């Protein structure tokens, strides 16, 4: 394998790092569950991610064995102790908390479809060492073009723009955090089917996640809440965004999943829980041991520890593994 790593104002090329064949086991055998119960039971299995973490460590061993590589693997080797973070983001009422509740079986999680149920980041750990990070919802502002033709005041537009930019900056800081209790290995963007779609704003979010090579899953929730005609329109619009986003530099594309996270009766029709199993599968199959190479750090002046001080991330590599 060849590794390309980009530092701020510096590019390093690492050639001919020999990776053990066993590293392919996790990525070439996608996990598939026959039922939702089987998927949820798997999350309760403490050994579920053991093969993944072994492959993660083997990738780092290969880096350390390459004497010409001036990078530290210390930071990356701590991930098995912290577990894998899955960041749940989306608008208020998009169903993030409900999904986490259904996947984890944690009945203490507060959910709300009408107002913000999560006021601060909340972590829910599955025994398999996946940490589901439920974040406060936000409101997608209208596109800049639509804003110029709306009745919204200039002051209100400035306020919305400021809050939006601040939220985007927060996402960037989380994705590059020098704290393994924060930094995610996958992102799930939840969108309730009945909410409006703002393509320009959603692509801003998707683009940030995609540019940093973090796996992205687009989960469309409560699809039973709209009729078939509207669902087809929503599906076409959102799948169009996924297509426009395209593959990242690791040749990975975002996943698209439609979900009913709760059984309910809508307009006289009974709807079962659907899609949650697929979401669990998508998250698990998005994990790649080679992503360990993006957690490498550069030593200070090429000597000493590479662990960034005070939890900051300027020395964490934003890297790509080129196939």
Secondary structure, DSSP 8 states (H G I E B T S, - for coil): -EEEEEETTEEEEE------GGGHHHHHS----SSHHHHHHHHT-TTTTHHHHHHHHHHHHHHHH-TT---B-HHHHTHHHH-EEEEEEEBTTSSHHHHHHHHH--TT----SSS---SS-EEEE-TTSEEEEE---B-----HHHHHTSS--HHHHHHHHHHHHHHHHHHHHHHT-S-TTT--SEEEEEEETTS---HHHHHHHHHHHHHTT-EEEEEEE-GGGS-HHHHHHHHHHHHHHHHHH---TTS---EEEEEB-S-EEETTEEE--BSHHHHHHHHHHH--GGGGGGG-B--GGGSS--S-GGG--TTB-EEEEE-
